[in-house]
Amino acid sequence: MARRRQPPLIDPTNLPAERPGRAGGVRDLNRRDNLRRLCDAGLVLFLAEGITTVTIEQIVVEAGMAKGSFYRYVADKTELVAQIIAPVASEVTGALDRCERALRDAAPRAIATIYLTLATELAAILANHAPRVLLYLQEARAPAGGARRAIHALADELTTRTIALTRIARANGLIRDVDPRVSALTVLGAVDALLFAQLRGRGVPIREVPAVTSELVSIVLRGIRA
């Protein structure tokens, strides 16, 4: 029985440099569709079995493609994971950039609004990319290296940027003189635990995540506000 095609989970953002035919043409669209199929298949299998366990053979079978086709679109499993995580990494970085710019020019009374805006933007990323966010949360807990390279790069970026945001807020007198590493890692740990439980079906319903996130931000700010 032929495999029923599922709606795509992934919209590839970093296509290989060599692209047959003109951009937007039939061959280019076919290439995008095939890469999307590989990303969809990889995401489903990685969530079910973990990145390390899944083989390229499993991915191409799930995608309904020949094994040789895999290497026409990605070099290896590491690059496939990077393709899957790229949209989340890009949107999270954008949200952090906007938060940093706002903090540099903020008055103390505006800090709650700035952090709540960041929380709202991150909640929207969760809603739009829930399977990819779950993969990140699942694999960021595993040892670094190998095909998880892009996931751990995002985890490192989140840690570094969150600490930097706390330092900016402290330097501008928006929060009291707390250790940025402690406060930032406390927030990241709490948010990760909340999201992982929710996405695994053991936490608060997804419709309540924005309200819970806002309350978490309020709790943190009550502890560190100047």
Summary of the structure (lengths in Angstrom):
residues: 226
radius of gyration: 19.9
end to end distance: 64.7
largest distance: 65.1
contacts: 672
relative contact order: 0.11
helix: 73%
strand: 1%
